[in-house]
Amino acid sequence: MFRGLGWQTCGPDGLAMGAAMNGAETLVKTLLASGVDTIFANPGTSEMHFVAALDRHPEMRCIL
């Protein structure tokens, strides 16, 4: 079940302060560190967290 974070202060990486980094966020940061700057995505329920993580990184271009 997805629970929204509500109104919280976000850090420079777009995550709520004190929030644990999830697998989707880790994947996006790893891809960026590896030089990947464009992702092709087909969003659905199983990719929701990944697409949300992509939205927090404007340096990653996401093509839907």
The first five atom37 places (N, CA, C, CB, O) and aatype in JSON, in Angstrom:
{
  "aatype": [12, 13, 1, 7, 10, 7, 17, 5, 16, 4, 7, 14, 3, 7, 10, 0, 12, 7, 0, 0, 12, 2, 7, 0, 6, 16, 10, 19, 11, 16, 10, 10, 0, 15, 7, 19, 3, 16, 9, 13, 0, 2, 14, 7, 16, 15, 6, 12, 8, 13, 19, 0, 0, 10, 3, 1, 8, 14, 6, 12, 1, 4, 9, 10],
  "atom_mask": [
    [1, 1, 1, 1, 1],
    [1, 1, 1, 1, 1],
    [1, 1, 1, 1, 1],
    [1, 1, 1, 0, 1],
    [1, 1, 1, 1, 1],
    [1, 1, 1, 0, 1],
    [1, 1, 1, 1, 1],
    [1, 1, 1, 1, 1],
    [1, 1, 1, 1, 1],
    [1, 1, 1, 1, 1],
    [1, 1, 1, 0, 1],
    [1, 1, 1, 1, 1],
    [1, 1, 1, 1, 1],
    [1, 1, 1, 0, 1],
    [1, 1, 1, 1, 1],
    [1, 1, 1, 1, 1],
    [1, 1, 1, 1, 1],
    [1, 1, 1, 0, 1],
    [1, 1, 1, 1, 1],
    [1, 1, 1, 1, 1],
    [1, 1, 1, 1, 1],
    [1, 1, 1, 1, 1],
    [1, 1, 1, 0, 1],
    [1, 1, 1, 1, 1],
    [1, 1, 1, 1, 1],
    [1, 1, 1, 1, 1],
    [1, 1, 1, 1, 1],
    [1, 1, 1, 1, 1],
    [1, 1, 1, 1, 1],
    [1, 1, 1, 1, 1],
    [1, 1, 1, 1, 1],
    [1, 1, 1, 1, 1],
    [1, 1, 1, 1, 1],
    [1, 1, 1, 1, 1],
    [1, 1, 1, 0, 1],
    [1, 1, 1, 1, 1],
    [1, 1, 1, 1, 1],
    [1, 1, 1, 1, 1],
    [1, 1, 1, 1, 1],
    [1, 1, 1, 1, 1],
    [1, 1, 1, 1, 1],
    [1, 1, 1, 1, 1],
    [1, 1, 1, 1, 1],
    [1, 1, 1, 0, 1],
    [1, 1, 1, 1, 1],
    [1, 1, 1, 1, 1],
    [1, 1, 1, 1, 1],
    [1, 1, 1, 1, 1],
    [1, 1, 1, 1, 1],
    [1, 1, 1, 1, 1],
    [1, 1, 1, 1, 1],
    [1, 1, 1, 1, 1],
    [1, 1, 1, 1, 1],
    [1, 1, 1, 1, 1],
    [1, 1, 1, 1, 1],
    [1, 1, 1, 1, 1],
    [1, 1, 1, 1, 1],
    [1, 1, 1, 1, 1],
    [1, 1, 1, 1, 1],
    [1, 1, 1, 1, 1],
    [1, 1, 1, 1, 1],
    [1, 1, 1, 1, 1],
    [1, 1, 1, 1, 1],
    [1, 1, 1, 1, 1]
  ],
  "atom_positions": [
    [[0.84, -1.19, 0.0], [0.0, 0.0, 0.0], [0.87, 1.24, 0.0], [-0.95, 0.01, 1.21], [1.84, 1.31, 0.76]],
    [[0.56, 2.21, -0.84], [1.31, 3.45, -0.91], [0.73, 4.46, 0.06], [1.31, 4.02, -2.34], [-0.48, 4.69, 0.09]],
    [[1.6, 5.04, 0.86], [1.18, 6.13, 1.76], [1.95, 7.38, 1.38], [1.42, 5.76, 3.25], [3.18, 7.36, 1.34]],
    [[1.25, 8.46, 1.12], [1.9, 9.72, 0.79], [2.7, 10.25, 1.96], [0.0, 0.0, 0.0], [2.42, 9.93, 3.12]],
    [[3.7, 11.06, 1.65], [4.55, 11.63, 2.7], [3.92, 12.85, 3.35], [5.9, 12.0, 2.14], [4.35, 13.29, 4.41]],
    [[2.9, 13.41, 2.71], [2.29, 14.61, 3.27], [3.23, 15.8, 3.09], [0.0, 0.0, 0.0], [4.12, 15.77, 2.24]],
    [[3.03, 16.83, 3.88], [3.85, 18.03, 3.79], [5.08, 17.84, 4.66], [3.06, 19.29, 4.23], [5.0, 17.88, 5.89]],
    [[6.22, 17.62, 4.03], [7.47, 17.46, 4.74], [8.54, 18.26, 4.04], [7.88, 15.97, 4.84], [8.44, 18.54, 2.84]],
    [[9.55, 18.63, 4.78], [10.67, 19.33, 4.19], [11.53, 18.35, 3.41], [11.5, 20.04, 5.27], [11.86, 17.27, 3.91]],
    [[11.88, 18.72, 2.19], [12.7, 17.84, 1.36], [14.13, 18.34, 1.34], [12.14, 17.76, -0.07], [14.4, 19.54, 1.41]],
    [[15.05, 17.4, 1.24], [16.47, 17.71, 1.13], [16.81, 18.02, -0.31], [0.0, 0.0, 0.0], [15.93, 18.02, -1.17]],
    [[18.09, 18.29, -0.6], [18.51, 18.65, -1.95], [18.32, 17.54, -2.97], [19.94, 19.07, -1.94], [18.29, 17.8, -4.17]],
    [[18.2, 16.28, -2.52], [17.99, 15.17, -3.44], [16.52, 14.89, -3.7], [18.66, 13.92, -2.9], [16.19, 13.95, -4.41]],
    [[15.62, 15.7, -3.13], [14.19, 15.54, -3.35], [13.52, 14.58, -2.41], [0.0, 0.0, 0.0], [12.3, 14.43, -2.44]],
    [[14.3, 13.92, -1.55], [13.72, 13.0, -0.57], [13.33, 13.76, 0.68], [14.71, 11.86, -0.22], [13.96, 14.76, 1.03]],
    [[12.3, 13.29, 1.35], [11.9, 13.9, 2.61], [13.06, 13.78, 3.59], [10.61, 13.23, 3.18], [13.74, 12.75, 3.63]],
    [[13.28, 14.81, 4.37], [14.36, 14.79, 5.35], [14.17, 13.6, 6.28], [14.41, 16.12, 6.17], [13.1, 13.42, 6.85]],
    [[15.19, 12.79, 6.42], [15.13, 11.64, 7.3], [14.52, 10.41, 6.64], [0.0, 0.0, 0.0], [14.44, 9.35, 7.26]],
    [[14.09, 10.53, 5.37], [13.5, 9.39, 4.68], [14.59, 8.44, 4.21], [12.63, 9.86, 3.47], [15.65, 8.87, 3.76]],
    [[14.34, 7.17, 4.31], [15.29, 6.17, 3.83], [15.23, 6.12, 2.3], [14.99, 4.77, 4.44], [14.16, 6.28, 1.71]],
    [[16.37, 5.91, 1.68], [16.41, 5.79, 0.23], [15.9, 4.41, -0.16], [17.86, 6.04, -0.31], [16.35, 3.39, 0.37]],
    [[14.95, 4.38, -1.1], [14.41, 3.09, -1.53], [15.18, 2.56, -2.74], [12.9, 3.21, -1.87], [16.09, 3.24, -3.24]],
    [[14.84, 1.39, -3.2], [15.54, 0.77, -4.31], [15.45, 1.57, -5.6], [0.0, 0.0, 0.0], [16.42, 1.62, -6.36]],
    [[14.31, 2.2, -5.84], [14.14, 3.0, -7.05], [15.08, 4.2, -7.04], [12.68, 3.48, -7.18], [15.7, 4.51, -8.06]],
    [[15.19, 4.86, -5.91], [16.09, 6.01, -5.78], [17.55, 5.57, -5.95], [15.89, 6.7, -4.39], [18.34, 6.25, -6.6]],
    [[17.88, 4.43, -5.37], [19.24, 3.9, -5.51], [19.54, 3.58, -6.97], [19.41, 2.64, -4.64], [20.64, 3.87, -7.45]],
    [[18.58, 2.98, -7.68], [18.77, 2.65, -9.09], [19.0, 3.9, -9.92], [17.56, 1.88, -9.62], [19.91, 3.93, -10.76]],
    [[18.2, 4.95, -9.71], [18.36, 6.18, -10.48], [19.73, 6.79, -10.21], [17.24, 7.19, -10.14], [20.42, 7.22, -11.14]],
    [[20.14, 6.85, -8.96], [21.45, 7.43, -8.63], [22.59, 6.6, -9.22], [21.62, 7.53, -7.1], [23.6, 7.16, -9.65]],
    [[22.44, 5.29, -9.25], [23.47, 4.43, -9.85], [23.54, 4.66, -11.36], [23.17, 2.94, -9.54], [24.63, 4.74, -11.92]],
    [[22.39, 4.76, -12.01], [22.36, 5.02, -13.45], [23.02, 6.36, -13.77], [20.92, 4.99, -13.97], [23.81, 6.45, -14.71]],
    [[22.7, 7.4, -13.0], [23.3, 8.71, -13.21], [24.82, 8.66, -13.02], [22.69, 9.74, -12.27], [25.57, 9.23, -13.81]],
    [[25.25, 7.98, -11.98], [26.69, 7.86, -11.71], [27.41, 7.08, -12.82], [26.91, 7.17, -10.35], [28.61, 7.24, -13.01]],
    [[26.67, 6.25, -13.54], [27.24, 5.45, -14.63], [27.17, 6.18, -15.97], [26.52, 4.11, -14.73], [27.57, 5.63, -17.0]],
    [[26.67, 7.4, -15.97], [26.62, 8.2, -17.19], [25.33, 8.1, -17.98], [0.0, 0.0, 0.0], [25.24, 8.67, -19.06]],
    [[24.34, 7.39, -17.46], [23.05, 7.29, -18.15], [22.28, 8.58, -17.91], [22.23, 6.04, -17.65], [22.13, 9.02, -16.77]],
    [[21.79, 9.19, -18.99], [21.03, 10.44, -18.83], [19.64, 10.38, -19.47], [21.8, 11.58, -19.44], [18.88, 11.35, -19.37]],
    [[19.29, 9.26, -20.11], [17.97, 9.1, -20.74], [17.43, 7.71, -20.44], [18.06, 9.34, -22.28], [18.15, 6.71, -20.55]],
    [[16.16, 7.65, -20.07], [15.48, 6.4, -19.75], [14.17, 6.35, -20.54], [15.21, 6.26, -18.2], [13.46, 7.35, -20.63]],
    [[13.86, 5.19, -21.11], [12.56, 4.96, -21.73], [11.73, 4.19, -20.72], [12.7, 4.17, -23.1], [12.15, 3.14, -20.23]],
    [[10.55, 4.7, -20.4], [9.72, 4.09, -19.37], [8.32, 3.81, -19.89], [9.65, 4.99, -18.12], [7.81, 4.52, -20.76]],
    [[7.73, 2.77, -19.36], [6.35, 2.4, -19.63], [5.67, 2.28, -18.26], [6.24, 1.05, -20.48], [5.54, 1.18, -17.73]],
    [[5.26, 3.42, -17.69], [4.8, 3.41, -16.29], [3.54, 2.58, -16.08], [4.54, 4.82, -15.83], [2.62, 2.57, -16.9]],
    [[3.54, 1.91, -14.98], [2.4, 1.11, -14.52], [2.53, 0.98, -13.02], [0.0, 0.0, 0.0], [3.37, 1.63, -12.41]],
    [[1.73, 0.16, -12.43], [1.73, 0.07, -10.97], [3.05, -0.43, -10.4], [0.62, -0.84, -10.51], [3.46, 0.03, -9.34]],
    [[3.71, -1.35, -11.08], [4.96, -1.88, -10.52], [6.13, -0.93, -10.69], [5.29, -3.21, -11.16], [7.16, -1.1, -10.04]],
    [[5.99, 0.07, -11.55], [7.08, 1.04, -11.78], [6.83, 2.39, -11.11], [7.27, 1.25, -13.26], [7.61, 3.32, -11.32]],
    [[5.79, 2.51, -10.33], [5.43, 3.82, -9.76], [6.56, 4.46, -8.98], [4.23, 3.67, -8.85], [6.82, 5.66, -9.13]],
    [[7.24, 3.7, -8.15], [8.32, 4.26, -7.33], [9.51, 4.66, -8.19], [8.75, 3.26, -6.26], [10.18, 5.66, -7.9]],
    [[9.79, 3.89, -9.24], [10.88, 4.22, -10.14], [10.59, 5.51, -10.9], [11.12, 3.07, -11.12], [11.46, 6.37, -11.0]],
    [[9.39, 5.66, -11.43], [9.02, 6.87, -12.16], [9.03, 8.07, -11.21], [7.63, 6.71, -12.81], [9.45, 9.16, -11.61]],
    [[8.58, 7.89, -9.98], [8.63, 8.99, -8.99], [10.07, 9.38, -8.7], [7.92, 8.57, -7.67], [10.37, 10.57, -8.56]],
    [[10.97, 8.4, -8.61], [12.38, 8.7, -8.38], [12.97, 9.45, -9.58], [13.18, 7.4, -8.12], [13.78, 10.36, -9.4]],
    [[12.56, 9.08, -10.79], [13.02, 9.79, -11.98], [12.58, 11.25, -11.95], [12.5, 9.11, -13.25], [13.33, 12.13, -12.35]],
    [[11.36, 11.49, -11.48], [10.83, 12.86, -11.39], [11.65, 13.73, -10.45], [9.38, 12.84, -10.93], [11.7, 14.95, -10.62]],
    [[12.29, 13.13, -9.47], [13.1, 13.9, -8.5], [14.49, 14.24, -9.02], [13.22, 13.12, -7.21], [15.25, 14.93, -8.35]],
    [[14.82, 13.77, -10.22], [16.16, 14.0, -10.79], [16.02, 14.62, -12.18], [16.97, 12.68, -10.85], [15.96, 13.9, -13.17]],
    [[15.98, 15.95, -12.25], [15.79, 16.61, -13.56], [16.94, 16.34, -14.53], [15.63, 18.1, -13.36], [16.77, 16.54, -15.74]],
    [[18.1, 15.91, -14.03], [19.21, 15.62, -14.91], [19.01, 14.29, -15.67], [20.5, 15.58, -14.11], [19.77, 13.98, -16.59]],
    [[18.02, 13.52, -15.29], [17.67, 12.27, -15.97], [16.46, 12.52, -16.85], [17.38, 11.12, -14.94], [15.4, 12.89, -16.36]],
    [[16.6, 12.33, -18.15], [15.5, 12.53, -19.1], [14.69, 11.25, -19.18], [16.02, 12.94, -20.5], [15.23, 10.18, -19.47]],
    [[13.41, 11.35, -18.93], [12.52, 10.19, -18.94], [11.55, 10.33, -20.12], [11.74, 10.05, -17.59], [10.79, 11.28, -20.2]],
    [[11.6, 9.36, -21.03], [10.71, 9.36, -22.18], [9.64, 8.31, -21.93], [11.5, 9.07, -23.52], [9.93, 7.12, -21.8]],
    [[8.39, 8.77, -21.88], [7.26, 7.85, -21.62], [6.66, 7.37, -22.91], [6.19, 8.53, -20.77], [5.7, 6.59, -22.89]]
  ]
}
